[in-house]
Amino acid sequence: MLALTEAAIRRSLVNCSRSEAAAMALPRDLDAFDWANADVLGWRDPKAELRGYLVHEHEGRTVGVALRAADTKMSSRRSAMCLLCHTVQTAAAISLFTARRVGEAGRNGNTVGTYICADLDCAHRVLEVPPTALPLDEELQALAAEERVAGLRQRLHAFTADVLRR
């Protein structure tokens, strides 16, 4: 992923108004973000706890998607899987996020939803070696991580395509 400026991130948002994009709080550690090794920049808005954002490359351009988290949490006694990075965590660490569709469909209230890591840090989770790959040699661990990254890209692409569908 190419390094992005604050202005580029705000301009990339496809499913919110200019005033909403101007009001969003950007991540604090934007300068320290590892752009070269990440496929998606995801963060929660500290000023509006139910708001979140995902920014990534989609069909040759940078696309940002504004999200809204469900205001309820799942039980921490259960496990759940993020449907983007496919990481299994306690259900409390996964949240249902919805995104307005673009255009008239979004203005009419149509949304797309999926279960995502509550902190939106899927970019770093896919780089971690999964526990099932720990006994393997380093080459196979790297292959497992590459497959996780490819899966994240594919699922992000599909989710964003649903948001962009009018």
N, C-alpha and C positions, 0 to 999 in steps of 0.2 A: 504494500500500500504506500502511495506517495504521501509525504508530509503535507499536512493541510494547515492553512491559516484559519484564524477565527472567522474571518469573512467568508472564506471558501466553505467552511462547515455550515455556516448559517445559510448561504446560498444553495447548498446541496439539498436542503430539506424540501421534500416534494409534497408532503401532506399536511402542511400547516401554513398559516398566513405569515406575511412578512413581519407583522407585529409580534406574533407568537415566537417566530425565529429570533427576533431582536431581543425578546424578553428572556429567552432561555439562558440558563447558567451553563457555561462550558466547563469541562473537567479541569480541575486545578492543576493537574500534572501533565498538561498538554505538551509542554516543552520536553518533558522527560519520557514521553510515550515512545515506545519502540516501533516506529512506523515501518521499518524494514522487515520486521518479523510478524507483523499483525495483518490480518485480513479484514478486521472490522474494529472500529472504535465504538465502544458502547459505554454509556454512563447514565446514571440517575441524576436528575436535577435536584440539588440540595434545597432549592427554594420552593419546589413543588414535589413532594415526596412520591407522588404517584406518576410523575412524568419521567420518561426515559427516552434515549435516542440511540439509534444505530446508524453509523455512517460507514459505507464501504464502496468498492468499485462494482458497478453493475453495467454490463454491456458497454464498456469503454468510457464510462463517466462516473463521477462520484455522486452517489445518491445517499441522502439522509432520510431516515424514517423516524417520525415522532411517534412515541408509544405511550400508552396509558396502562399502568399496572392495575390489577384487580385490587379493590380495597380490603379484601379478605385474604387470609393466608391458609395454606393447607397445614395439616397436622405435622408436627415435627417427629412424630413416632412412625411415620411412613417414609418410604423412599419415592423419589420421582426422578424423571429424566428430562433434561433440557432437550427440546426438540430441535435446537440449532446445533449445539456442540456435542450432543449425545452423552453428556456427563451425568452420572447418577449421583444424587445428593439427597440429603434429607428434604422432604417435601416443603419444609419451611424456606428452603433456599431456592425454590423454584416458584415462579409467579406466572399467572396468566397475564399476558400483555396483549392489548389490542391496538391496532393502527387504523386510522381512517383511510379509506381509499381516496385516491386523487380525484379531482374534478367533481362533477355533479353527484356522482355516487357518494363521495365522502360528505358533500354538503347535505345530502339526504340522510346521513347517519349510517351508511354502510361501512362496516369495519371488517378487518381480518384479524384473527387472534391465534396465538400459539403459546405454549409453555416455554419460558426462557429462564435462564439463571437470573435470580432476582437482582444481582449486582451488575448484570449485563457484561460480565468479564469473560465471555466465551473465547475471545481471541487468545487469552493466556491459557485457558483450560485445555484447549486442543493441542497446545504445545507440550503439555505434561505427558509423561509416559504413563499409559494406563496400567493399573495394577496387574492386569492379566499379562502384560508384556514385560514386566520386570524380570522374570527368569530368563528371558531371551537375550541373545547377544546384542551388542550396540547397533549393529546394522539392521537387525529386525526391529529393534525399538524405534529406530529412525523411520523405518518403513511404516510402522504403526502410527507414528505421529503424522507422517505425510498423508496417510489415508484419512486420519481424523480432520486434518486441515482441508483436504479435498471435499470431504463430506460437509464440513461447515460451509464452504463456498457454495456447494450445490444447494444446500437447504436455505442459505441466505438469498441466493438467486431466486429460488422458488417463492419464498415469502415476499420478497420485494416485487416480483412479477405480479403476485396477487394484489399487492397494494397499488401498483401502477395500473392494473386492469380497470377499465372504466365501466 
